[in-house]
Amino acid sequence: MNRYNESFLEEIAPNVYKINEFDFDLVFLIVGTEKAMLIDCGTGLADLKSFVRTITDKPLLVVATHGHTDHIGGLLQFEEIYVHKDDMLLTWLSKWLRKQSAGRYPHVLKRHNLSFKNIPKKECRTKFLPLHDGDVFDLGGKTVSVFHTPGHSKGHVVLRLEEDKLIFVGDNIADDLWMHIPFTASLEEWLQSAKRTLELSDGYEVWWSHKSGRLTRHHIEKNIELGEKILKQHKKNDFFKSEKVYKDEESGFKIRYRTDMIFR
């Protein structure tokens, strides 16, 4: 049966935990004195809720950085999830695609002896709660601020844990940034979000949702640099969609983008 264990857990700050969902993605758990917050809920390949309850029994808020399957696939285990209004439709559609999403990585399934047969079934009718730019969650000694950063999805948000100086950027900053898939914002709009994220991250540790999770401000700066170079190469959006990859040969960083979604 698919199970989490302590090998998937790492405390990255006092009462702040990184949970590795079988190498598919990362979710983060923040435990305050009054409440706890789960940032994203993974693909839903195992009983995340029960694992979280081995760490804390405090009232739990679930907040999505964005509505892609590998970040909200576990939502059916929870009664409520906060999602930005611009990602409500994407989240609703994505929740049905967790098997297809995980099936793209058979080597990961094999490595962890995962089986679709044991994916937790629907436990509740999850209620979507609206998330807004400027929202602040007080967990008791830990305060989480919300910033709308459209890009990788139109309703993408960055979450900043003020007391511990941590900022969670979801998938909006990456060494291989995906801007070529449905429901993204324009590259121009993402670039403004990336610049905002750079400002917001000053003095904060940066965490994203894949691989080891740890990023630096250099990653953000490099993403901005590549985005600016792409915009300079194009005068307007193409009428017909085509997908391109812009790669920085020195760093290996890439941005995958659509030529019909460069400008607003």
LONUKOL-47984 format. One record per residue: x, y, z of N, C-alpha, C in turn; residue number from 0; residue in three letters. Coordinates in steps of 0.2 Angstrom, whole numbers. Layout:
N
{{X,Y,Z},{X,Y,Z},{X,Y,Z},NUM,ALA} ...
END
This chain:
264
{{4,-6,0},{0,0,0},{4,6,0},0,MET} {{2,11,-3},{6,18,-4},{6,21,3},1,ASN} {{12,22,6},{12,26,12},{18,31,13},2,ARG} {{17,36,16},{22,40,18},{26,37,24},3,TYR} {{32,40,25},{35,38,31},{40,44,33},4,ASN} {{44,43,38},{48,49,41},{54,50,36},5,GLU} {{55,46,31},{61,47,26},{58,53,21},6,SER} {{52,54,21},{49,59,16},{49,66,20},7,PHE} {{51,66,26},{50,72,30},{56,76,32},8,LEU} {{56,82,31},{62,86,33},{60,93,36},9,GLU} {{63,94,42},{61,100,45},{66,106,43},10,GLU} {{63,111,39},{67,116,36},{68,122,40},11,ILE} {{64,123,45},{64,128,50},{60,126,56},12,ALA} {{60,129,62},{56,127,68},{49,126,66},13,PRO} {{46,120,66},{39,118,65},{37,120,58},14,ASN} {{42,119,53},{40,120,46},{43,114,43},15,VAL} {{39,110,39},{42,104,36},{41,104,29},16,TYR} {{46,100,26},{45,99,19},{43,91,18},17,LYS} {{38,90,14},{36,83,13},{37,81,6},18,ILE} {{41,76,5},{42,74,-2},{37,69,-4},19,ASN} {{33,70,-9},{28,66,-12},{31,61,-17},20,GLU} {{35,56,-14},{37,51,-19},{41,53,-25},21,PHE} {{45,59,-24},{49,62,-29},{45,65,-35},22,ASP} {{38,66,-34},{34,69,-39},{34,77,-38},23,PHE} {{33,78,-31},{33,85,-30},{34,86,-22},24,ASP} {{34,92,-20},{35,94,-13},{29,98,-10},25,LEU} {{27,96,-4},{22,100,-1},{25,102,6},26,VAL} {{22,108,9},{25,111,15},{20,111,20},27,PHE} {{22,110,26},{18,110,32},{20,115,37},28,LEU} {{16,120,39},{18,125,44},{14,124,50},29,ILE} {{17,123,56},{13,122,62},{14,128,66},30,VAL} {{9,132,68},{9,137,72},{6,135,79},31,GLY} {{5,139,84},{3,138,90},{-5,136,90},32,THR} {{-8,139,85},{-16,139,85},{-18,134,79},33,GLU} {{-15,135,74},{-17,132,68},{-11,129,64},34,LYS} {{-12,125,59},{-7,123,54},{-9,124,47},35,ALA} {{-4,125,43},{-6,126,36},{-2,121,31},36,MET} {{-5,118,27},{-2,114,22},{-2,117,15},37,LEU} {{4,119,13},{5,122,6},{5,117,1},38,ILE} {{-1,116,-3},{-2,111,-8},{-3,105,-5},39,ASP} {{-6,100,-9},{-8,93,-6},{-6,88,-11},40,CYS} {{-1,89,-15},{2,84,-20},{-3,81,-25},41,GLY} {{0,75,-28},{-4,72,-33},{-10,68,-30},42,THR} {{-9,66,-24},{-14,62,-21},{-13,54,-21},43,GLY} {{-7,53,-22},{-5,45,-22},{-5,42,-16},44,LEU} {{-5,45,-10},{-5,42,-4},{-9,46,1},45,ALA} {{-10,43,7},{-14,46,12},{-10,52,16},46,ASP} {{-10,57,12},{-6,63,15},{-9,66,22},47,LEU} {{-16,66,22},{-19,68,28},{-17,65,34},48,LYS} {{-17,58,34},{-16,54,39},{-8,55,41},49,SER} {{-4,56,36},{3,57,38},{4,64,41},50,PHE} {{0,69,39},{1,76,42},{-2,75,49},51,VAL} {{-7,71,51},{-9,70,57},{-5,67,62},52,ARG} {{1,64,60},{6,61,64},{10,67,66},53,THR} {{10,72,63},{14,78,65},{11,83,69},54,ILE} {{5,84,67},{1,89,71},{-7,87,71},55,THR} {{-10,89,77},{-17,88,77},{-21,95,77},56,ASP} {{-17,100,76},{-20,107,76},{-25,108,70},57,LYS} {{-30,112,70},{-34,114,64},{-30,115,58},58,PRO} {{-32,112,53},{-28,112,47},{-31,116,41},59,LEU} {{-27,121,38},{-29,125,32},{-25,122,27},60,LEU} {{-28,121,21},{-25,119,15},{-25,124,10},61,VAL} {{-19,126,7},{-19,132,3},{-15,130,-3},62,VAL} {{-17,131,-9},{-14,129,-16},{-10,135,-19},63,ALA} {{-4,134,-20},{0,139,-24},{-3,140,-31},64,THR} {{-6,134,-34},{-9,134,-40},{-13,128,-42},65,HIS} {{-17,128,-47},{-22,122,-48},{-19,116,-52},66,GLY} {{-13,115,-53},{-11,110,-57},{-11,103,-53},67,HIS} {{-12,98,-56},{-13,91,-53},{-9,89,-48},68,THR} {{-2,90,-49},{3,88,-44},{3,93,-38},69,ASP} {{-1,98,-38},{-2,102,-32},{-8,102,-28},70,HIS} {{-14,99,-32},{-20,99,-29},{-23,92,-29},71,ILE} {{-20,87,-32},{-23,80,-33},{-25,77,-27},72,GLY} {{-22,79,-21},{-24,76,-15},{-30,80,-11},73,GLY} {{-33,84,-15},{-38,89,-11},{-44,85,-9},74,LEU} {{-46,79,-12},{-52,75,-10},{-51,72,-3},75,LEU} {{-45,73,0},{-44,70,7},{-46,76,12},76,GLN} {{-47,82,10},{-48,87,14},{-55,91,13},77,PHE} {{-58,93,18},{-64,96,17},{-64,103,14},78,GLU} {{-59,107,14},{-58,113,11},{-51,115,8},79,GLU} {{-51,119,3},{-44,121,0},{-45,128,-2},80,ILE} {{-40,132,0},{-40,139,-3},{-36,139,-10},81,TYR} {{-40,142,-15},{-37,143,-21},{-39,150,-24},82,VAL} {{-34,153,-27},{-35,159,-30},{-41,159,-35},83,HIS} {{-45,164,-36},{-51,163,-40},{-50,162,-47},84,LYS} {{-44,164,-50},{-42,163,-57},{-40,156,-58},85,ASP} {{-39,152,-53},{-37,145,-54},{-43,140,-52},86,ASP} {{-49,143,-50},{-54,138,-48},{-56,133,-53},87,MET} {{-57,135,-60},{-58,131,-65},{-53,126,-66},88,LEU} {{-47,128,-66},{-41,124,-67},{-40,119,-62},89,LEU} {{-42,120,-56},{-41,116,-50},{-47,110,-51},90,THR} {{-53,113,-53},{-58,108,-53},{-57,103,-59},91,TRP} {{-54,105,-65},{-52,101,-70},{-47,96,-68},92,LEU} {{-42,99,-65},{-35,95,-63},{-37,89,-58},93,SER} {{-42,90,-54},{-42,85,-49},{-44,78,-52},94,LYS} {{-46,78,-58},{-48,72,-61},{-42,68,-65},95,TRP} {{-37,72,-65},{-31,70,-69},{-25,67,-65},96,LEU} {{-26,65,-59},{-20,63,-55},{-17,57,-58},97,ARG} {{-21,52,-60},{-18,46,-62},{-14,47,-69},98,LYS} {{-17,51,-73},{-13,53,-79},{-7,57,-78},99,GLN} {{-7,61,-73},{-1,65,-72},{4,61,-69},100,SER} {{3,56,-64},{8,52,-61},{10,47,-66},101,ALA} {{6,45,-71},{8,40,-76},{13,42,-81},102,GLY} {{14,49,-81},{20,51,-85},{27,50,-83},103,ARG} {{27,47,-76},{33,46,-73},{34,39,-71},104,TYR} {{34,34,-75},{33,27,-73},{40,25,-69},105,PRO} {{45,28,-70},{51,26,-67},{51,28,-59},106,HIS} {{47,33,-58},{46,35,-51},{41,31,-47},107,VAL} {{36,29,-51},{31,24,-48},{35,17,-46},108,LEU} {{39,15,-51},{42,9,-50},{47,9,-44},109,LYS} {{51,15,-44},{56,16,-38},{53,15,-31},110,ARG} {{46,18,-31},{43,18,-24},{38,13,-23},111,HIS} {{38,8,-28},{33,3,-28},{26,5,-27},112,ASN} {{24,10,-31},{17,13,-31},{12,10,-35},113,LEU} {{6,10,-33},{1,7,-37},{-5,11,-37},114,SER} {{-8,12,-43},{-14,16,-44},{-20,13,-40},115,PHE} {{-20,6,-39},{-25,3,-36},{-26,5,-28},116,LYS} {{-20,8,-26},{-21,10,-19},{-21,17,-18},117,ASN} {{-23,21,-23},{-24,28,-22},{-30,29,-18},118,ILE} {{-29,34,-13},{-35,35,-8},{-41,37,-12},119,PRO} {{-47,34,-11},{-53,36,-14},{-56,43,-11},120,LYS} {{-61,45,-14},{-64,52,-12},{-66,51,-5},121,LYS} {{-64,55,-1},{-67,55,6},{-72,60,8},122,GLU} {{-72,66,4},{-77,71,6},{-77,76,-1},123,CYS} {{-83,80,-1},{-84,84,-6},{-80,91,-4},124,ARG} {{-74,92,-7},{-70,97,-5},{-73,104,-7},125,THR} {{-73,109,-2},{-76,115,-4},{-70,120,-6},126,LYS} {{-71,123,-11},{-66,128,-13},{-67,135,-10},127,PHE} {{-62,138,-7},{-62,144,-4},{-58,149,-7},128,LEU} {{-60,155,-9},{-57,160,-13},{-50,163,-9},129,PRO} {{-45,163,-13},{-39,166,-10},{-37,172,-14},130,LEU} {{-35,178,-11},{-34,184,-14},{-27,187,-12},131,HIS} {{-25,191,-17},{-19,195,-15},{-20,199,-9},132,ASP} {{-15,199,-5},{-15,203,1},{-18,199,7},133,GLY} {{-21,193,6},{-23,189,12},{-18,187,17},134,ASP} {{-19,187,23},{-14,185,28},{-18,180,33},135,VAL} {{-14,175,34},{-16,169,39},{-12,169,45},136,PHE} {{-15,170,51},{-12,170,57},{-13,163,60},137,ASP} {{-7,159,60},{-7,152,63},{-6,152,70},138,LEU} {{-4,158,73},{-1,158,80},{6,158,80},139,GLY} {{9,164,80},{17,164,80},{20,163,73},140,GLY} {{15,161,69},{18,161,62},{13,164,57},141,LYS} {{15,169,53},{10,173,49},{12,171,42},142,THR} {{7,170,38},{8,168,31},{5,173,26},143,VAL} {{8,177,22},{5,182,18},{5,179,11},144,SER} {{0,181,7},{-2,179,0},{-1,184,-5},145,VAL} {{2,182,-10},{4,187,-16},{2,184,-22},146,PHE} {{-3,187,-26},{-5,184,-33},{1,185,-38},147,HIS} {{3,180,-41},{9,180,-45},{7,176,-52},148,THR} {{3,179,-56},{1,175,-62},{6,174,-67},149,PRO} {{6,168,-69},{12,166,-74},{11,158,-76},150,GLY} {{14,154,-72},{14,147,-73},{6,145,-73},151,HIS} {{2,148,-70},{-5,148,-70},{-8,155,-69},152,SER} {{-14,156,-71},{-17,163,-70},{-18,165,-63},153,LYS} {{-19,159,-59},{-21,161,-52},{-15,159,-47},154,GLY} {{-9,158,-50},{-3,156,-46},{-2,161,-40},155,HIS} {{0,159,-34},{1,163,-29},{8,161,-26},156,VAL} {{11,166,-23},{17,165,-19},{15,166,-11},157,VAL} {{18,162,-7},{16,162,0},{22,164,4},158,LEU} {{22,169,9},{28,171,12},{27,170,20},159,ARG} {{31,166,23},{31,165,30},{35,170,34},160,LEU} {{32,175,37},{36,181,39},{41,179,44},161,GLU} {{39,176,50},{43,175,56},{49,171,54},162,GLU} {{49,166,50},{54,162,48},{58,164,42},163,ASP} {{56,169,39},{59,172,33},{60,166,27},164,LYS} {{54,163,26},{54,158,20},{48,161,15},165,LEU} {{50,160,9},{45,161,4},{44,155,-1},166,ILE} {{38,153,-2},{36,148,-6},{33,150,-13},167,PHE} {{37,148,-18},{36,151,-25},{32,146,-29},168,VAL} {{30,141,-27},{26,136,-31},{31,134,-37},169,GLY} {{28,134,-43},{31,132,-49},{33,139,-53},170,ASP} {{32,145,-51},{32,151,-55},{40,153,-56},171,ASN} {{44,150,-52},{51,150,-53},{54,143,-53},172,ILE} {{58,142,-58},{61,135,-59},{67,135,-64},173,ALA} {{71,130,-64},{77,130,-69},{74,127,-75},174,ASP} {{68,125,-75},{64,123,-82},{57,125,-81},175,ASP} {{56,131,-83},{50,135,-82},{45,133,-87},176,LEU} {{39,130,-85},{34,128,-90},{29,134,-91},177,TRP} {{29,137,-97},{24,142,-99},{21,140,-105},178,MET} {{21,134,-107},{18,132,-114},{12,128,-113},179,HIS} {{10,127,-107},{4,123,-106},{-3,127,-105},180,ILE} {{-9,124,-105},{-15,128,-105},{-15,131,-98},181,PRO} {{-19,137,-98},{-21,140,-92},{-15,145,-90},182,PHE} {{-10,146,-93},{-5,150,-91},{-7,157,-93},183,THR} {{-3,162,-89},{-4,169,-91},{1,170,-97},184,ALA} {{1,176,-99},{6,178,-104},{13,178,-101},185,SER} {{18,177,-106},{25,178,-103},{26,185,-100},186,LEU} {{24,190,-103},{24,197,-101},{22,198,-94},187,GLU} {{16,195,-93},{13,195,-86},{17,191,-81},188,GLU} {{19,185,-83},{24,181,-79},{30,185,-77},189,TRP} {{33,189,-82},{39,192,-80},{38,198,-75},190,LEU} {{32,201,-75},{31,206,-70},{30,202,-63},191,GLN} {{27,196,-63},{26,192,-57},{33,190,-54},192,SER} {{38,188,-59},{44,186,-57},{48,192,-54},193,ALA} {{47,198,-56},{51,204,-54},{48,205,-47},194,LYS} {{41,204,-46},{38,205,-39},{41,200,-34},195,ARG} {{42,194,-37},{44,188,-32},{51,190,-30},196,THR} {{55,193,-35},{62,194,-33},{62,200,-27},197,LEU} {{58,205,-28},{57,210,-22},{55,206,-16},198,GLU} {{50,202,-16},{47,199,-10},{52,194,-7},199,LEU} {{57,192,-11},{61,187,-8},{67,190,-5},200,SER} {{68,196,-5},{74,199,-2},{74,198,6},201,ASP} {{79,194,8},{80,192,15},{77,186,17},202,GLY} {{74,182,12},{70,176,13},{73,170,10},203,TYR} {{73,164,13},{75,158,9},{69,157,4},204,GLU} {{71,154,-2},{67,153,-7},{66,146,-8},205,VAL} {{59,143,-8},{58,136,-9},{53,136,-15},206,TRP} {{54,131,-19},{49,129,-24},{47,122,-23},207,TRP} {{43,119,-28},{39,113,-26},{42,107,-29},208,SER} {{48,107,-32},{51,101,-35},{58,100,-33},209,HIS} {{61,94,-35},{68,92,-34},{69,93,-26},210,LYS} {{75,97,-25},{77,97,-18},{72,103,-14},211,SER} {{69,107,-18},{65,112,-16},{69,119,-15},212,GLY} {{75,119,-14},{79,125,-12},{81,129,-18},213,ARG} {{79,135,-18},{82,140,-24},{85,145,-21},214,LEU} {{88,149,-25},{92,156,-23},{89,161,-27},215,THR} {{90,167,-25},{88,173,-28},{91,173,-35},216,ARG} {{97,170,-36},{100,169,-43},{95,166,-48},217,HIS} {{92,161,-45},{87,157,-50},{82,162,-52},218,HIS} {{79,166,-48},{74,171,-50},{77,176,-55},219,ILE} {{83,179,-53},{86,183,-58},{88,180,-64},220,GLU} {{90,174,-65},{91,171,-71},{84,170,-75},221,LYS} {{79,168,-71},{72,167,-75},{70,174,-78},222,ASN} {{71,179,-74},{70,186,-77},{74,188,-83},223,ILE} {{80,186,-83},{85,188,-88},{82,184,-94},224,GLU} {{81,177,-94},{78,174,-100},{72,176,-102},225,LEU} {{67,178,-98},{61,181,-100},{62,187,-104},226,GLY} {{66,191,-101},{67,198,-105},{70,197,-112},227,GLU} {{74,192,-112},{77,190,-119},{72,187,-124},228,LYS} {{68,183,-121},{62,181,-126},{58,186,-128},229,ILE} {{56,191,-124},{52,196,-126},{55,201,-131},230,LEU} {{61,202,-131},{65,206,-136},{65,202,-142},231,LYS} {{65,196,-143},{65,192,-149},{58,192,-153},232,GLN} {{53,195,-149},{46,194,-153},{43,201,-152},233,HIS} {{40,203,-158},{37,210,-158},{29,209,-156},234,LYS} {{26,203,-157},{19,203,-156},{18,195,-155},235,LYS} {{12,194,-153},{10,187,-152},{9,184,-159},236,ASN} {{10,177,-160},{9,174,-166},{1,172,-167},237,ASP} {{-2,173,-172},{-9,171,-173},{-10,163,-172},238,PHE} {{-5,159,-174},{-5,152,-173},{0,150,-168},239,PHE} {{-3,146,-164},{2,143,-158},{7,139,-160},240,LYS} {{13,140,-158},{19,136,-158},{23,136,-151},241,SER} {{26,130,-150},{29,130,-143},{37,130,-145},242,GLU} {{40,134,-140},{48,135,-141},{51,134,-134},243,LYS} {{57,133,-134},{61,132,-128},{67,137,-129},244,VAL} {{68,142,-124},{73,146,-124},{78,143,-118},245,TYR} {{84,142,-120},{89,139,-115},{95,143,-114},246,LYS} {{97,144,-108},{103,147,-107},{109,142,-106},247,ASP} {{113,142,-111},{118,137,-112},{123,136,-106},248,GLU} {{125,142,-103},{129,142,-97},{126,139,-91},249,GLU} {{120,141,-89},{117,138,-83},{113,132,-84},250,SER} {{110,131,-90},{106,126,-92},{98,127,-91},251,GLY} {{97,134,-88},{90,136,-87},{86,136,-93},252,PHE} {{80,134,-93},{76,135,-98},{69,138,-97},253,LYS} {{66,141,-102},{59,143,-102},{55,140,-108},254,ILE} {{50,136,-107},{46,133,-112},{40,138,-113},255,ARG} {{39,140,-119},{34,145,-120},{30,145,-126},256,TYR} {{24,148,-127},{20,148,-133},{20,155,-136},257,ARG} {{21,154,-143},{22,161,-146},{16,165,-147},258,THR} {{10,162,-145},{4,165,-145},{2,168,-138},259,ASP} {{6,167,-133},{5,169,-127},{11,173,-124},260,MET} {{14,177,-128},{20,181,-125},{18,188,-122},261,ILE} {{14,191,-126},{11,198,-123},{4,197,-121},262,PHE} {{2,202,-117},{-4,202,-114},{-10,202,-119},263,ARG} 
END
